[in-house]
């Protein structure tokens, strides 16, 4: 099952990040390919996303079910395709980071062909979806909160193996994009900007 993980740091408190993240209405429109979502109850929602995987472009309806909810810490969820054979899930984790904390573990080194596919997927993603979000602070903020997003998806059916081969490299730029859009939004809202300091 293709799975990716991406971490970024923000010079903001975990409580502040959680206040934004705990309400999916705040960040759902930031998802790549977002069309709409509807909240069914406290643990279930239905998401409609338009996905471009290689030459395939599909509108997918997914049922998201929250399996774990720890305030100011983590949210785990499963995904089930309603109109396509696709299953998966993910995890959103927030943790405090201090100035002397070690950096997030580096991604596992992959064989050259896989690194090339990841690079190609990023280029195609940026070409289709534009430049990534502009961050006010460096993503390696010394202290604050680390936001880690893990996502796994697996396509089934007769074309499943082909779709999964393209899906793996396509998931990472989407996870990076979501985490950095959340971080950029929160930084714009809560961090002083350099041009504001210069005007004062």
C-alpha positions in Angstrom: 0.0 0.0 0.0 1.6 3.3 -1.0 2.3 5.4 2.1 4.0 8.8 2.6 4.9 10.9 5.6 5.8 14.6 5.6 6.8 16.9 8.6 7.1 20.6 8.9 7.8 23.0 11.8 6.1 26.1 12.8 7.2 28.7 15.3 3.7 28.5 16.9 2.3 26.8 19.9 0.7 23.4 19.6 -2.5 24.7 21.1 -2.8 27.3 18.4 -2.1 24.8 15.6 -4.7 22.4 17.2 -7.4 25.1 17.4 -7.2 25.4 13.6 -6.7 21.7 12.7 -9.4 20.3 14.9 -12.1 21.8 12.7 -11.8 20.2 9.2 -13.9 23.0 7.7 -10.8 25.2 8.2 -8.4 23.1 6.1 -10.5 20.9 3.9 -10.5 23.4 1.0 -6.6 23.3 1.2 -6.6 19.6 0.0 -5.3 19.1 -3.5 -8.2 18.4 -5.8 -10.8 19.5 -3.2 -14.3 19.7 -4.6 -16.5 19.5 -1.5 -17.0 17.8 1.8 -19.9 17.0 4.1 -19.8 16.2 7.8 -22.1 13.2 8.6 -21.4 13.1 12.4 -18.6 13.5 14.9 -16.5 10.7 13.4 -17.6 10.5 9.8 -17.5 12.7 6.7 -17.6 12.3 3.0 -15.0 14.0 0.8 -15.2 14.6 -3.0 -11.7 15.1 -4.6 -10.6 15.3 -8.2 -7.4 13.3 -8.5 -4.9 13.4 -11.3 -2.6 10.4 -11.2 -0.5 10.3 -14.3 -2.8 10.2 -17.3 -5.8 9.3 -15.1 -8.2 12.0 -13.9 -11.0 10.9 -11.7 -13.5 12.4 -9.2 -13.4 10.2 -6.1 -15.8 10.2 -3.2 -14.2 9.0 0.0 -15.8 8.2 3.4 -13.4 9.4 6.1 -13.8 7.8 9.6 -12.0 9.1 12.6 -10.5 6.2 14.6 -8.5 8.2 17.1 -8.8 11.7 18.4 -6.4 12.9 21.1 -6.8 16.7 21.8 -3.7 18.7 20.9 -1.9 15.5 19.9 -3.2 13.4 17.0 -6.0 12.5 14.7 -6.1 9.1 12.9 -8.6 8.2 10.2 -9.5 5.6 7.6 -10.6 6.3 4.1 -13.0 4.2 2.0 -13.9 4.8 -1.6 -17.6 5.2 -2.3 -17.5 5.3 -6.1 -14.0 3.8 -6.7 -12.2 0.8 -5.3 -9.8 2.6 -3.0 -8.9 2.3 0.7 -6.5 4.0 2.9 -6.1 6.2 6.0 -3.8 8.6 7.6 -2.5 10.3 10.7 -2.0 14.0 11.7 0.4 14.4 14.6 1.3 17.6 16.4 4.3 17.7 18.8 6.2 20.4 20.7 9.6 21.2 19.4 12.3 22.9 21.4 15.4 24.6 20.2 17.6 21.7 21.2 15.2 19.0 19.8 16.7 16.8 17.1 15.3 17.4 13.6 12.6 15.1 12.2 14.1 11.8 10.9 15.2 12.1 7.3 13.1 10.2 4.8 14.4 6.8 3.9 16.9 6.8 1.1 15.3 5.2 -2.0 16.8 3.6 -5.0 17.7 5.9 -7.8 14.7 5.0 -10.0 12.3 5.8 -7.1 14.0 9.1 -6.3 13.6 10.0 -10.0 9.9 9.1 -9.9 9.4 11.2 -6.8 11.2 14.2 -8.4 9.1 13.8 -11.6 5.9 13.5 -9.6 6.8 16.8 -7.7 7.5 18.6 -11.0 4.2 17.4 -12.5 2.3 18.3 -9.3 3.7 21.8 -9.3 3.0 22.2 -13.0 -0.7 21.3 -12.5 -1.2 23.0 -9.2 1.2 26.0 -9.3 3.9 27.0 -6.8 3.7 25.8 -3.3 2.4 28.0 -0.4 4.7 30.9 0.6 5.9 30.4 4.2 6.8 33.4 6.4 9.2 31.5 8.5 11.7 28.8 7.6 10.1 25.4 7.9 12.9 24.5 10.3 11.7 26.8 13.0 13.9 26.2 16.1 11.0 26.0 18.6 7.3 25.6 18.3 5.3 22.7 16.8 6.1 20.0 14.4 3.1 18.9 12.2 3.5 15.5 10.6 1.0 14.2 8.1 1.0 10.5 7.1 -1.2 9.3 4.2 -1.7 5.9 2.7 -3.9 4.9 -0.2 -4.4 1.7 -2.2 -6.4 1.3 -5.3 -8.2 -2.0 -6.0 -9.8 -3.6 -9.0 -8.2 -4.7 -12.2 -6.2 -1.4 -12.7 -5.2 -1.3 -9.0 -1.5 -2.3 -9.5 -1.0 0.3 -12.2 -2.7 3.0 -10.3 -0.8 2.2 -7.1 2.5 2.4 -9.0 1.6 6.0 -10.0 -0.1 6.8 -6.7 2.9 6.4 -4.4 5.0 9.2 -6.0 1.9 11.4 -6.3 0.9 11.2 -2.6 4.1 12.9 -1.3 3.7 16.3 -3.0 0.0 16.3 -2.0 0.9 15.6 1.7 3.7 18.3 1.6 1.2 20.8 0.0 -1.4 20.3 2.7 1.0 20.5 5.6 2.6 23.7 4.2 -0.7 25.3 3.3 -1.8 24.8 6.9 1.5 26.2 8.2 1.5 29.2 5.8 -2.1 30.1 6.8 -1.3 30.0 10.5 2.0 31.9 10.0 0.2 34.7 8.1 -2.5 34.9 10.9 -0.2 34.7 13.9 3.4 35.7 13.1 4.6 39.3 12.7 5.7 39.9 9.2 9.1 41.5 8.3 7.5 44.4 6.4 5.1 45.1 9.4 8.2 45.4 11.6 9.9 47.7 9.1 6.8 50.0 9.0 6.6 50.3 12.8 
